[in-house]
Amino acid sequence: MNLSLADIKKIGALARLKLTESEAAKYRSDLGGILRYVDQLAKAPLKKGAIKDASQSFGHFREDEVEVWAHDEREGALGKNIQTTDRQLKVKRILA
């Protein structure tokens, strides 16, 4: 796939980059090489069964199970200085 300098400048603008002419020419060559390689990969023959269907890889989650801990186990795991409100733990704020 051949990209024009206008394509590269548009991609740069989308990435909020201000490219010089020499940078655009360099990135045109680099990105063109990457796209040619991806095109090569797309045309490569695959062995049957070598790759799992992506739909089989996602969406399999375990069922939630409630475990009731004894009071002394819970205190030991959480420590004695943990504050709770309505069965929720109060923790220090970590984000500004």
C-alpha positions, -999 to 999 in steps of 0.1 A, spaced: 0 0 0 14 33 -10 7 63 11 10 99 -1 27 126 19 -8 141 24 -19 108 40 11 109 63 4 145 73 -32 137 80 -22 107 102 3 130 119 -24 156 125 -47 130 139 -19 120 163 -14 157 171 21 157 156 35 186 136 57 168 110 83 185 89 86 175 52 117 153 60 99 136 89 68 130 68 90 115 40 107 92 66 74 81 82 59 75 47 87 50 40 85 35 75 47 32 76 46 19 40 70 -9 50 48 -18 80 17 -19 58 34 -40 32 44 -65 59 9 -66 72 -3 -72 37 22 -101 34 9 -116 66 -27 -114 54 -18 -134 23 2 -161 42 -14 -196 41 -26 -210 74 -26 -246 85 -61 -257 94 -65 -256 132 -33 -236 138 -53 -206 151 -83 -208 174 -114 -188 165 -112 -156 184 -148 -160 196 -137 -191 215 -111 -171 235 -133 -145 250 -164 -144 271 -157 -173 294 -159 -161 329 -162 -181 361 -194 -178 382 -192 -157 413 -193 -176 445 -199 -160 479 -175 -173 506 -184 -166 542 -154 -161 563 -153 -164 600 -150 -131 619 -114 -139 631 -103 -149 596 -117 -117 582 -100 -96 608 -67 -113 602 -69 -108 565 -80 -71 566 -62 -59 597 -78 -43 627 -77 -7 615 -100 -11 585 -131 10 585 -163 -3 570 -195 14 560 -226 -6 549 -204 -37 545 -180 -19 522 -143 -13 530 -131 23 533 -97 27 518 -73 56 513 -78 76 482 -50 68 457 -60 90 427 -60 127 427 
